[in-house]
Structures are given as C-alpha cells and as structure tokens.
C-alpha cells in the first residue's frame, strides 16, 4: 500500500469519483466524501463526480481522456474502522488481481471490477486508459443495509477531503470550504431501479 502523497499534483485532466452504495451504511463513504469535496474550490482540470453504484458508466467515463483518476470508496483491508488508505491501482504492488472475466452487475461493481472492465473497454474501443488511478479508501465498520455512516467512518470524511485536496494540488486555503465554490458535478441517478 502506498501511503505517501505524490510530491507533485497530477498533470492533465483529473477525475475524482465517489463510489459506493449509500443504502449499505459505510459503503456510502465515497459518495459522502465527494459531496463534502463539492464545497471546496478545485484546480482547473479537476472534475468531481458522484458515481455511486454506476460502475459501468464510471468505466466508460474514465476513458474520456483523463490523465489521473482518484476513486474514493470504502476499502476493507483489515484496519481499524475509519482508517484511510491511499492505493495506487497502477502500481503492481497495490493493484489487486483483476479477474479475467468480469461480470457486469451494475449495482455491485467494486473499483477492482471497474478497473477490470476498463481493461476490456480500452482494448475493445482503442480509447486511452488514465495514466494513473489512485484509490482513497476508508476502512468500513458496517456495510449492512441502512443509510448513514458509522461514527468512525463519518469522522474520516474530513481527513479524506484534505487528502484528495492535497493529491489534486488544491491551494492550502482550499482546505476550508469556499463560500463561492462552484457546485460539485453530480451524476446521481435518482430514478428508482
């Protein structure tokens, strides 16, 4: 696991995507963190999206010319609930083995499944994959059905926001919410399935 924040912010377009299911407790961490990021000014070229459970859509979006993608999600890695992880999915040491045959289940695609689908889509379409994919993960405490984050995971949201802001090279002043910041781009599908 890479825990060091890269010394220089990414060059080129950057996508920050919150991933997770808000109806499964702490699995909604990525969505909540991206919602909180929406209150901050982001550098030019950094786009923010609430991808939620739409992994197939996210995989296609990642092929839209981004140099760097930051996925924010719950990540069960055996630590204390609320622990944050910074993983480099383009680093073989951090990358989880990707299944060769990825089932497409639009409501249960983990970042690993999205990345495996990304491999397939980029090969099939000739589109360019992002040069770097980082995952800001938070150890969940409870992913049972229910809305709302557990106390330790909710407490980690602000720290995750600060980490993402450092990763994208936001100004030091950006650590405080901007009163006039543009609203975050959201793509939440509110139509019932």
Secondary structure, 3 states (H helix, E strand, C coil): CCCCCCCCCCCCCEEEEEECCCCEHHHHHHHHHHHHHCCCCCCCCEEEEEEECCHHHHHHHHCCCCCEEEEEEECCCCCCCCCEEEEECCCCCCCCCCCCCCCCCCCCCCHHHHHHHHHHHHHHHCCCCCCEEEEEEECCCCCCCECCCCHHHHHHHHHHHHHHHHHCCCCHHHHCCCCCCCCCCCCCCCCCC
